[in-house]
């Protein structure tokens, strides 16, 4: 098991995190999201994978309006993983990616 690595630290707005490479391919990857909501919040966030840290595909995406913490998971093996926020209205995100 690989301990979760922080990829977002109190992020607001949209955009992708840096890619995380665990040194080998894992079949189970989890993104843990701690979300702080403001007024009328909405966030769409994706766990993405890449074999080359350049070309990314969406492995799991979801939209949240309440509740914390949240998780995104995948069993698709890739070399690199990242989080990508495509919609963010009044949400602050601290995010981690880990593998087992």
Residue pairs with C-beta under 8 A, 6 or more apart in sequence:
1 98
1 99
1 100
2 22
2 26
2 98
2 99
2 100
3 98
4 30
4 32
4 96
4 97
4 98
5 20
5 96
5 97
5 98
6 94
6 95
6 96
7 17
7 18
7 20
7 82
7 83
7 95
7 96
7 97
8 17
8 83
8 85
8 93
8 94
8 95
9 94
10 92
10 93
10 94
11 17
11 85
11 92
11 93
11 94
11 95
12 88
12 91
12 92
12 93
13 85
13 88
14 85
14 86
14 87
14 88
15 84
15 85
16 48
16 56
16 82
16 83
16 84
16 85
17 82
17 83
17 84
17 95
18 82
19 50
19 53
19 80
19 81
19 82
20 80
20 81
20 82
20 97
21 53
21 79
21 80
22 99
25 77
25 78
25 79
26 77
26 99
26 100
27 75
27 77
28 73
28 74
28 75
28 99
28 100
29 47
29 49
29 59
29 73
29 74
29 75
29 78
29 81
29 97
29 98
29 99
30 71
30 72
30 73
30 97
30 98
30 99
30 100
31 47
31 60
31 71
31 72
31 73
31 81
31 83
31 95
31 96
31 97
32 69
32 70
32 71
32 95
32 96
32 97
32 98
33 45
33 64
33 68
33 69
33 70
33 71
33 72
33 83
33 93
33 94
33 95
33 96
34 68
34 69
34 93
34 94
34 95
35 43
35 64
35 67
35 68
35 69
35 70
35 91
35 92
35 93
36 68
36 91
36 92
37 65
37 66
37 68
37 90
37 91
38 90
38 91
38 92
39 90
40 89
40 90
41 64
41 65
41 66
41 89
41 90
41 91
42 63
42 64
42 65
42 87
42 88
42 89
42 90
42 91
43 63
43 64
43 65
43 85
43 87
43 88
43 89
43 91
43 93
44 61
44 62
44 63
44 85
44 86
44 87
44 88
45 61
45 62
45 64
45 72
45 83
45 84
45 85
45 86
45 93
45 95
46 58
46 59
46 60
46 61
46 62
46 72
46 83
46 84
46 86
47 58
47 59
47 60
47 61
47 72
47 73
47 74
47 81
47 82
47 83
47 97
48 56
48 57
48 58
48 59
48 81
48 82
48 83
48 84
49 56
49 57
49 59
49 74
49 76
49 78
49 79
49 80
49 81
50 56
50 57
50 78
50 79
50 80
50 81
50 82
51 78
51 79
51 80
52 79
52 80
53 79
53 80
56 82
56 84
58 84
59 72
59 74
59 76
59 78
59 81
60 72
60 73
60 74
61 72
62 70
62 72
63 87
64 70
64 91
72 83
81 97
81 99
82 97
83 93
83 95
83 97
85 93
